[in-house]
Amino acid sequence: MHSELEKIDLIRARTGVSYREAKKALDEAGGDPVQALINLEERGKANFSEKVQSRGHEVLENLRAILQRGQETKIKVKRGDRVVFELPASAGAVGLLAALASSELALLGALGAVTAMANKYSLEIERREKGETEEQHQEKKGTFTFESPPLNKPKHN
């Protein structure tokens, strides 16, 4: 029969655990290395499942936070002071991903952007904090505006 040290070495070689963990597993299994390996394997599966579940909850919470911020942020297309088109930033992000996935949508997006610039449309990205009133928002001015520069007209002699 193998000595206790040989059994611990066997468990460590098969599982990659420390001497302390191997000794504990061997003691819990009553000195049976096969039972110790089975116990460690089952414990490892349980730990893996817990880690995956924990990570899944973490990812879900991050996704909820991103979607909430996307709903608080609006993308506006304006011509002068008139809002022509407005949508939540999260919907704009989905549209951007769709455009990246499809060359036809990307071409349509590029043509739309060029047309908008030529017709002096502006793009405004506005972020409001949850529960913020219109007056509070106007004081803070939490917007980013992109306006196309005027087109240079050729000089006639």
C-alpha positions, -999 to 999 in steps of 0.1 A, spaced: 0 0 0 11 36 -7 23 58 21 2 89 29 27 112 12 25 91 -20 -13 94 -19 -11 131 -14 13 133 -44 -11 113 -65 -40 135 -56 -20 167 -64 -7 153 -97 -43 145 -108 -60 176 -96 -34 203 -92 -44 213 -57 -20 222 -29 -6 198 -4 -30 212 23 -61 207 1 -49 172 -9 -43 162 27 -77 176 38 -94 157 10 -76 125 18 -85 128 55 -122 135 47 -122 104 25 -108 82 53 -74 77 35 -90 65 3 -73 84 -26 -100 75 -51 -128 89 -29 -106 120 -22 -103 125 -60 -141 121 -64 -148 146 -36 -124 171 -51 -139 168 -85 -174 173 -72 -163 203 -52 -146 217 -83 -178 214 -104 -198 232 -77 -172 260 -74 -172 264 -112 -210 266 -113 -210 292 -86 -184 313 -104 -203 311 -137 -236 321 -120 -219 349 -101 -203 362 -132 -236 360 -151 -253 382 -125 -225 407 -127 -227 409 -165 -265 413 -163 -262 441 -138 -236 459 -160 -259 455 -190 -288 469 -172 -267 499 -161 -256 505 -197 -291 503 -211 -303 527 -184 -276 552 -193 -286 547 -230 -322 556 -222 -310 588 -204 -289 598 -234 -307 610 -265 -294 615 -300 -311 644 -319 -308 654 -355 -317 691 -358 -321 716 -385 -318 750 -370 -338 749 -338 -362 722 -350 -357 686 -339 -361 664 -370 -353 631 -354 -347 619 -319 -339 584 -305 -323 569 -273 -286 563 -276 -291 526 -269 -313 523 -301 -286 543 -320 -259 518 -308 -280 489 -321 -283 507 -354 -246 512 -355 -240 475 -349 -264 467 -376 -246 490 -400 -213 474 -392 -228 440 -398 -243 449 -432 -224 468 -460 -257 480 -475 -268 496 -442 -233 511 -438 -236 526 -473 -271 540 -465 -258 555 -432 -229 572 -450 -251 586 -477 -275 599 -450 -247 615 -431 -233 633 -462 -268 645 -471 -274 658 -436 -241 677 -437 -249 692 -470 -283 704 -458 -269 719 -426 -284 695 -402 -267 692 -368 -263 662 -345 -268 667 -308 -261 642 -281 -280 651 -249 -276 633 -215 -301 639 -187 -298 626 -153 -327 606 -139 -353 629 -124 -337 660 -138 -361 689 -148 -359 709 -180 -346 739 -160 -319 719 -143 -309 704 -176 -307 739 -193 -285 752 -165 -262 723 -168 -261 721 -206 -253 684 -208 -252 683 -246 -227 678 -273 -235 693 -307 -219 686 -340 -227 710 -368 -213 706 -403 -191 735 -415 -205 756 -443 -197 744 -477 -173 767 -496 -189 781 -528 -166 784 -558 -157 820 -567 -169 832 -601 -147 858 -619 
